[in-house]
Amino acid sequence: MRRIYMDANATTPLLPEVLDAMRPYWIEHFGNASSIHQQGQQARAAVNRARDSVAALVNCRAAEIIFTSGGTESNNLALFGTLAAGDRLITTAIEHHAVLHAAQALAERGIAVTFLPVTAQGVVDPATLKAALQQSDSQQQGKTLVSVMLANNETGVLQPIRELADLAHASGALFHTDAAQAAGKLDLNVKQLDCDLLSIAAHKMYAPQGLGALFVRRNVRLQPLFFGGRHERGRRPGTENVAGIVGLGKAAEVARQWLASDGQQSLTTLRDRLEQGLLAQIEDSAVNGAGAPRVANTSNLYFDHLEAEALVIALDLKGLAVSGGSACQSGATEPSHVLTAMGLSEARARASIRISLTRQTTVEEVDRALELIPAAVLRLRQLSPTIAG
């Protein structure tokens, strides 16, 4: 049985050219990038090249890129590195838990935290941010950071980042966006987005797990999370993961080529083919976030009268990998916080699956999914006819 992988938002496969770029830095060029001898300088040169490539992906200066261990660390560094007791954080109810749980920890440290609601489509209404900023201006003496994700990891819905960032800056606040699910899928330009900080996760863009990056605009003060050496200009101490950094740099180069070749439109066409085929075959179903702008590869659908976990398992047994939501929530007993924030009932949130295509997904694989999913939904509904929608 040939397996079909449609869970790219959990992690993407490592591209062969990324692996090839990384390989020498495990074996031949194994030096510490902080060493001054030849092996160390070879590693340092590789890190610098990768930094240039990641900077080009988001249109910033190379010196504004900090390499981290992943999207979670990038988000934590953005929040904990800019805020202190007496400051304020404004974020949303649909953020990744790397932001939500960090916000909860910040609240315990004396930082005021506001969670913005979203519309039924999963979009932040700029008016709600404006109101929160006005309240912050009247009550807060310290600085304010606004953190809103660019593309939601469960629904793929995109936020109006430029408009939100403009509101934040007009109020004197800093603006951070978690772009883990957008980097490599969208043309990202930090100047056009007008953000002060932006997080990237390598394994969401066909690079290795355990590596990420944080864009920090020049002149934004950032306190390190860790203490040690002067790596990453003193903002992220610790010996650099040279091979991983090289992989992220190569993935950034490949992403720029893919975006220039109109890869987004091809992926959108496949996603739409999948959604239209499923909705045509399966009653009592719909796309969560339909009508809102979304990244090209992501579809989140509910199928009333079943449990998504059972559907995910049934499809896995047939060779199709999808998700019941965020991979970070696998095995969770609570329904998706993203979907419930959008107004879905608990039953409908539990009946929703996420399908996220890779760049390698084919028409044949989509058509196979259009055979497997309706059949599995029908079988599960017959087995559990009493589950409400």
N, C-alpha and C positions, 0 to 999 in steps of 0.2 A: 504493500500500500504506500503510494507516494503521498507524503504529508503536504498540506497547504498551510502556510503561516500567514495569518492575518491579525497579528497582535503587535504591530510595529510601534505603537505608542508605549508598550511595556518595554521593549528593547528592539533594536534593529540588528540585522545580521552584519557581521564585520565584512566590509568590502575586500575582495582579494587584493586590490591595489593598496588599500590601507595596511593590510597585513604585510605585504611586501615592503612597504616603506618602513614599518616598525621593526622588522626582523633583524636588521644589522645592529640595532641599538640594544638588543638583548645579548648579542653574541660578539660581534667584532668591535663595535664602538660602544663599549659598556662603561665609559668613564663617567665620573661625577661632574656634572656641569659647573660646579663651583671650583673645581681643581684647575690649576694654571698650567699643567703639563699638556702635552699634545692630545692625549685621550680625553682629558677634561674639556679642552677647547673644541674638540670635535663635537662633543655632546652639547656644549654651549651654543655652537653655531647651529646645530639642529633645532634646539629650543627656540632660538631667535628666528629661524626661518618659519617655524610653525606659528610663532606669535604673529609674524607678519601675515601669514595666511588667514588666521582667525580674525585679525584686525580687518583684513580686506573683506571678509565675509559680512561684517557688520558696519564697515566704513568708519573706522576710528583709527587713532594712532596706536602703534604697537605697544607703546608704553602704558596704554590704558587697559591692557588685557592682563588679568591675573589668572594663572592656571591653578585649579583646585582639584579635589578628589571627585567632583561630580556636581550635579545640579543642586543637590541638597546642601552641600557645603557652600556653594555659590550663593544660594538664597540666604542661608544663615549668616554668611559673612556680610552680605548686603544689609541685613536687618540689624544684627548685633554690632556690626562695625560702624554704623552711623548713629545709633540711638543710645541714649543713656537715661538714667532716672530723671523724670521730669519732662521727657520728650513725649511725642505722640506718634502712633502708627495708625494709618488708615489703610485697610485692606478690604478684601471681599469675602463673601461667604462661600465662594466656589474655588478658592485657591488650593493648590497642591498642599498636602500635609506638611511638606517641608517649610511652607510659609505659615500655615495655620498653627502648627504645634510650636513653631518658633514664636509666633505672636502670643500664644498662651504663656510661654516661658518669659517673654518680655513683660507681660502684664504682672507677673509675679515679682518682677524687679522694679516695679514702680512706673512703668510706662503705660500711658493711657492708650487703649486699643479700641478702634471702631471697625466693625465689620459691615460693609455696604451690602445691601440686598441686590438681587439681579431680577431682570424681567423673566417672563415665561419662556423666552428664547435663550435665556442665560447670558444676557448682556447687561453690563453696568450702565445705568442711566447717568450721564454726566451731571444731571441736576442733583442727584443724591450725593455725589462727591462735592459739588459746590456747596451744598448745605452743610456737609460734614466739615469742610474747610472753614466755612464761616463760623461754625460753632467752635472749631479749634482755635481760630483767631481770637475769639472772645474769651476763651477759657484757658488757653495754654500759653505758658511763658517760654517754654523750650522750643526746640525745632520739631518739625513734623516731617515724616517720611510717608509717602503714599506708595503702596506696593500692589500692583494689579497685573495678573498674568496676561500674556499676549494671546496665547491659544490654549484653550482648556484641554487638559489631558484626557478627559472622558468624552466630551462632546465635540471637540475641535472648534468650538465657537470662538471667534476673534473679538477682542475688545477694541473700542475706539481709543487706542493708546495715545495718539497725538493730542486729541481733544482733552483727555484726562490729564496728560502731562502739562498741557498749557494751563489748565485750571490750577494744578498744583503749584506751578512756578509763579503764577500770578499772585498766589497766596504766600509765596516765599518758602514753599515746601520742596523737598527733594522727591524725585520720582524713580521708582525701581519697577522693572517688569521681569517676570519669570518667562523667559523665551525658550524654555527647554523643548516645548513641542512645536516651536516655530522655526528655530534655527535649522537651516538646511531644507526647509519646506517653503519658506517665503523669502522674498528679497528683503533683507533686514538692513536698515540704515539708521543708526542711532541718532544721526543729526535730524533726519526727518521725523523719527519717533519722538525726539526731544527728551529722551530719558537720561537720567544721571547714572543709573546702574542697570545692567542687563545680564541675566544668568543664562548659561548654556550647559547642557549635559551631552557629553560626547556620544554616549550609547543610544541617544535618540536620533543620531545623524550618521549611523553606519561606521562609527569609531568604537574603540574599546570601552567597556564598562569600567567604572572607577576613575574617570577623568572628566573634568569640566573646566569652565572658564567663567570669569566675571569681568564684564566691562565696567570700569569705574572712570567716569569723566574726570579729566584733569581738574585739579583744585577741589575735588570732593574729598574731604577728610575721612579716612577709614582706619578704624582701630582693628588690629589683627585678632583673630580668635585664638591663635596658638602663639606660643613664645619659644624662641630658639634662635636660629640664624637670621641672616638678612636676605634670605631668598625672596624672589618676587618683589624686590624693592622694599623689603621689610614688611610687606603686607600679608604674606602667607609663608611663614618659615617651614622648612622641611626640604630634604633633598628632592629635587624634581623627578617625576616619573618620566624620564626622557622618552622611552619608547611610546608610552601612552600619549604624550604631548605631540610627538611626531605623527602618531595616528590621527589625532584630532586635526592637526594642521593639514594632513593629506585629505581627510574627509571634507574639510572646509573648501579645499581647492576643487574637489570633485563636485561638491554641492553647487558651487558657483557655475561650473560647467553645465550641470543638470538644469539649473534654473534658467540659464541662458538658452538652453535647447528646448524650452517650453515644456519641460517635464511636468510642471504643475497642471497644465491643461490635460495632458494625457492621463494623469492620475485622477483628476476630477471626472473625466469621462468614464473611467472604470468605476469610481465610487458611485456615480449617478446610475450607471447600468445596474450595479448591485442593488442600490436602494429601490429603484423603480421596479426591478424584477421581484424583490421581496414583498413590497407593498402590493403589487398586483396579485401575488399568489396567497398572501396571508391576511386573513381578516383580523380586525381589531389590533392593528399595528400602526405605528407611525414613527417618524424620525424625531428624536429629541434635539431641539435647537434648529429645526427646519425653518428656513426663511432668514436666518441670521447668517452673516458671513462666516465661513468655516475654512479650516485648512483642507487641502485637497484630498487627503488620504483617510479622513476620519468620518465614521458613521456610527451614531449611537441610536439604537432602535428599541422600542418596547414591543413585546408580543404578549398581550393580555392573556390571563388564565394559565400562566405557567411560572415557574421559578427559573430565573436566568442561570443560576448555578447548575441546575439539572441540565439545561440546554447546553451550557458550555462543556459539561462532562460528556453528554451524548455526542456532540460534534467532535470532541477530541477523540472519542473512540472510533469515529469514522475518518479521522485523519485531518480534521480542520481545527486549527488553533485560533480561537477568539477569546474575548475576555468579558467578564461580568461587570467590568468597570476598571478602576485604576488597579494596576498590578500591586501597588503598595497596600491595597485593601483586600487582597486575596484572603479568603477565610474569615473576613469580618462578619459580625452578626448584624451590624447596622446597615440600613440601605444607604445608597450613595448620597453623601452630603451635597454633591453638586446637583443631582436631579431633584432632591427634595427642596433645595433652595430655589429651584426653578418652578416649584409648585406641584410637582408630581406627587401622587399619593404614595404611601409606603409600598403598597402592593405593586403599583406600576413601576416604581423605581427598582423593585426586586425582580421585575420582569424585563429589565432592559439589559441589552448586551452592547458591547463596543466592538466594532470591526474596524481595524486600522491597517490599511494596505501598505505594502512596501513599494519601493521603486521597481522591484523585480516582479511584482504581481502581474500575472498575465490575464488576458481575456478568458482563456480556457479555465484558469483557476477561479475566476469570478463566476463563470457559468457552472462550474462544479459546485461552488458554494450555493448557487441558486437552486441546485438539486438537493443538496444536503440539508440546508436550513429549513425550508418549508416542510420537508418530510419529518425532520426531528421535532419541529413545533407541533405538527399534527399528532404525532405519536404521544408526545408529552401531554398535550391537551386531552387526549383520550384517556390517558392514565390518571390525570388529575383534573377532572371536569369541574370540580367545585371551587378551584382557586379563582378569587374575584379579580377583576381588572382594576 
